[in-house]
Amino acid sequence: MLNLQVSGMTCGGCVNAVTRAIQSQDPQALVTIDLATQHIELNTTLSNEQVRQLIEDAGFPIVS
């Protein structure tokens, strides 16, 4: 389980963009995003670095 704090997510479209970015490389990934706190929790076979790169490439900076 990976937990990340991301900035810049403001709407459901942002949530979908992050989810699609992760699932484009791991279709079985379970992605839970709390838009209010901009917190992402996911269960994936991808490495931490891969996930971070996918999220940042989608336009959302990782805070922690």
NORTA-V132588 format. One record per backbone hydrogen bond with DSSP energy under -0.5 kcal/mol. CO is the residue of the C=O (numbers start at 1). NH is the residue of the N-H. Records with the same first field share a line. If there is no record, write none. Layout:
CO = NH  NH
//
This chain:
2 = 42
4 = 6  40
5 = 63  64
8 = 10
11 = 15
12 = 16
13 = 17
14 = 18
15 = 19
16 = 20
17 = 21
18 = 22
19 = 23
20 = 24
21 = 25
22 = 25  26
26 = 29
29 = 31
30 = 43
32 = 41
33 = 35
34 = 38  39
38 = 6
39 = 34
40 = 4
41 = 32
42 = 2  44
43 = 30
47 = 51
48 = 52
49 = 53
50 = 54
51 = 55
52 = 56
53 = 57
54 = 58
55 = 60
56 = 59
59 = 61
61 = 7
//
